[in-house]
Amino acid sequence: MEDFTKKAMRYYNTQQGSPNADWLTAVGRAREEVTFLYVTHRVTALDFRQIGPLSKTVPAQAQQRRLPYATILEFVTERSHATESF
């Protein structure tokens, strides 16, 4: 478990009145509260409007009106907080 996750769990446990190292209670509560892990997304024409050319340098990117996604796969994975391989 990464350091940030451990800190977040300790903080959560403190707020819930549980011992800091009580991971099982926190995991049990998470399982009770999160009942649906996956979402579906139907790609639409509006999604493709988020795709476009991206300048190669930071100064050039700063001049762009918006920073588009390179591919539809990148757009969907960012929106879903997933990875492209997932």
C-alpha positions in Angstrom: 0.0 0.0 0.0 1.4 3.4 -1.0 2.3 6.0 1.6 -0.5 8.4 0.6 -3.1 5.6 0.9 -1.8 4.7 4.4 -2.1 8.3 5.5 -5.6 8.6 4.1 -6.7 5.4 5.8 -5.2 6.6 9.2 -7.1 9.9 8.8 -10.3 8.1 7.9 -10.0 5.7 10.8 -9.3 8.7 13.2 -12.5 10.5 11.9 -14.5 7.3 12.3 -13.2 6.6 15.8 -11.4 3.5 14.9 -7.8 2.6 15.7 -5.3 3.9 13.1 -4.2 0.5 12.0 -7.7 -1.0 11.7 -7.7 -1.6 7.9 -10.3 -4.4 7.9 -13.0 -2.1 9.3 -12.3 0.5 6.7 -12.3 -2.0 3.9 -15.5 -3.5 5.2 -17.2 -0.1 5.3 -16.0 0.6 1.8 -17.4 -2.6 0.5 -20.8 -1.7 2.0 -20.8 1.8 0.6 -19.5 1.1 -2.9 -21.9 -1.3 -4.4 -21.2 -0.7 -8.1 -17.5 -0.6 -9.3 -17.8 -0.2 -13.0 -19.6 2.3 -15.3 -20.4 2.0 -18.9 -19.9 4.9 -21.4 -21.3 5.1 -24.9 -18.9 7.2 -27.0 -20.8 10.0 -28.7 -20.0 12.6 -31.3 -19.6 15.1 -28.4 -16.8 13.0 -27.0 -14.9 13.2 -30.3 -15.0 17.0 -30.0 -12.5 16.6 -27.1 -9.9 15.1 -29.5 -7.4 17.3 -31.4 -3.9 18.4 -32.0 -1.7 19.3 -29.0 1.3 21.5 -29.3 4.7 19.9 -28.5 6.1 22.6 -26.2 4.7 24.1 -23.0 4.8 27.7 -24.3 2.9 26.7 -27.4 0.4 24.7 -25.3 -0.1 27.8 -23.2 -1.2 29.7 -26.3 -3.8 27.0 -27.2 -7.4 27.8 -26.3 -7.8 24.3 -24.8 -5.7 21.2 -24.4 -7.4 18.4 -26.3 -6.9 14.6 -25.8 -4.8 12.9 -28.4 -7.1 9.9 -28.9 -10.6 8.8 -27.9 -9.0 6.1 -25.8 -7.1 8.7 -23.8 -10.3 10.7 -23.3 -12.4 7.8 -22.1 -9.6 6.5 -19.7 -9.1 9.9 -18.2 -12.8 10.4 -17.7 -13.1 6.9 -16.1 -10.0 7.3 -13.9 -8.7 4.1 -15.6 -5.6 3.1 -17.6 -5.6 2.4 -21.3 -4.6 -1.2 -20.7 -7.6 -1.7 -18.4 
